[in-house]
C-alpha cells in the first residue's frame, strides 16, 4: 500500500488547478450557482471544455488511438475531483467524457464513432441519458418506452422523467424496450434531440434551474443505424458503462472543500472555538476522508485492470454519508449559506441533494452490499 | 497512490493466517467475557509479528495490517500497542504494554497485570514502569479484554522517562485503536452475517429481511471506512489522520455494536455465541483517549488549528 501521490500525479493536479485559476471568471463562484444543466453554465461549459480540449485535459483518460492521453484511472480521478471541487465548469459534459464516450468507443459502429466522438472530444457536445421513467426508476428493467422496428427505422413512443440536461442536450442515450423480455428486451438508441416528436418539459428542482426534465417521445422515428450494439444488448452495455462511472462523481472532494470553507468562515467570525462545533466538523471530515479512501481502494483496483467489484457500492454509500453530514453541518452552523451569503456553500448544498438519488439510489447500493459483499441470501421477490 | 497490498504484505498476512488458524474458533463455554491464549501471544512474539514496524522496509502499515487481522480472532491479544506504539520506545520494553493518561489512571486498563509495562502519557513527559503485583488488581469486567486497575498513582511510580513526545505517542495510540477496531468491526459483522444467514424465522433466513440487510450494509460501509482510515493513518502517522481514524472507529463502534446484538435476538444476550468477544472489545476501545469527543477535538485541532 502506498498512500502518497507520485510527483507526476501531484503535478497533474497542480496543472489542473493552475488551469482553473487562469480560466474561470472572477465571479465564478456566484455564477456556478446556476445548476450544472442551466443554460448559463451549459453555454459557459462549451467554451471552457474547448479550452480543456486544447490543453489535452478534456479526455486525458481516453485511449491514445482515438485522441485521448492514455492516462490511468488515477488521472481520471484527479481530474474529476478538481473539476467537481471547482463547481464542475464542464457542466453536463463531464458525463460525455466519463462514460458516454468510453461506451461509444467500446460498442459504437464506425459511423457512430465518427459522428459522436469528435464533438465530445472537442467539448462541443451535450448528452442526456434517457433512463428513468415514471414507472421505472430503481427498477429500470420495468421501463416501457417502446421502440418498434419497421423496415429500417425505429418508431419510439413513451416517456422519460428526471432526465438531466435534456433541455439543452443535442443527443439522448435512450434506453428503450424492443421486446417484452424483461432485461433482454432492452436496447439503446442514440437519438438526436431535435428529432420530430420529442417534447421536453423542465421540472423545477432544488438543484438549480434547467437540471431535470420530462421527455416525451411521440412516434419518434430514428434509423436502425442509431441503435448502439445489438438489439437486447442494453443491459450488458449499461454494465460496461457503470464500470467507468460506478464510483460516480467524487462528491467527497467538494464536500471536504465546502467543509473547509465553512470552517474558515466560522473562524473569521470567531465562531469556531466551541467544542460542539469543532466536534461536529470533525465528524463530517472523518466521513469525507472515509469516503475518499474507500473510493481510492476501488481506483487502485481499476488501475491494476481488476474488476471494480461490488465494493464500489460501499464507496458510493460512504459518499452519501459524507455529503449529508457536511450539508447538515453547514445548515446548523452557517444557515446564511442557503441564502446568498456564501455562494460556494450554497452551490454545494444545491448539488448535494442528488448524492443518494441519482445514478443508483443509496438503497440499491445497500442491496448490492448485502448480496454481493456480505453474501447474504437474497430477498424473496 | 496504490492501495493494493505489496508482495511483502501478502506474505506477512499469509503467515499470520497460518499462525492464527488454530485460534479461529472460540471455545465459548470456557471463555467468559474475555478469551486469552498465552500460546498465541508467545507464537506471535517469537515469530516477530509484533516487531514488523521496527523494520523500515515494512513499516507501520504492515504492522497495522497484522493488528487488523489478529483482531478478527476471538482471542484478545496485546498486539496493537506493541506493534504500533512500541517502535517509539524500543523493543526492550516488556510486554504487555498498557497506555495510560494520568487523569484517567483509576479506570481499568486493558492487559494490566504484574510484569506489564505501564506507559504514562503525561502532559509534559512520557514515562514508564514495570507494574508489580502490589500495584495492580485484576478486574472482572464486561469488556472482552483481560483488565486490571492500578492501585497507585502512575505519575509517582513511573521511573523511566522517555525521550518521546506525548503527541507522537497519542498519534500512534490512535492508529492502534483504529487498526484493532477495523478488525473487530469486520469480525463482528461477519459473525452477525453468518448468524442471520443460518437462522430461519417466518420460513426464511433472517438475512432476507431488508430491515436487517440495510443496517448490516451500513455497518459494512463503516467497517470498510475504518479500515482505510486506519491504514492511511498508519502510513502518514499524521496527528490529524490518526485522530480522524480513531474518531471514525469509535463512532462506528457506537453505531453498530447494538445492531449486531439486536440481530442475534436472544442469542445476542448469551455467552454461548462469540459475538461479544468482538463487540465488547469495541466498547472498551470506544472509551479510550476521551472517547469520540476527545478524538474529534484532537482532529479539529490538528486539521484546522486551535480555536
Interface residues (C-beta under 8 A of the other chain):
Chain A: X1 X2 X3 X4 X5 X6 X9 X74 X263 X267 X272 X273 X275 X278 X279 X280 X281 X282 X283 X285 X286 X287 X289 X290 X291 X293 X294 X296 X297 X299 X300 X301 X303 X304 X311 X314 X315 X317 X318 X321 X363 X365 X366 X367 X369 X370 X373 X374 X375 X376 X377 X378 X379 X380
Chain B: X1 X2 X3 X4 X5 X6 X9 X61 X189 X193 X196 X197 X204 X205 X207 X208 X209 X210 X213 X214 X216 X217 X218 X220 X221 X222 X224 X225 X226 X228 X229 X231 X232 X235 X236 X241 X243 X244 X245 X247 X248 X251 X292 X293 X295 X296 X297 X299 X300 X301 X303 X304 X305 X307
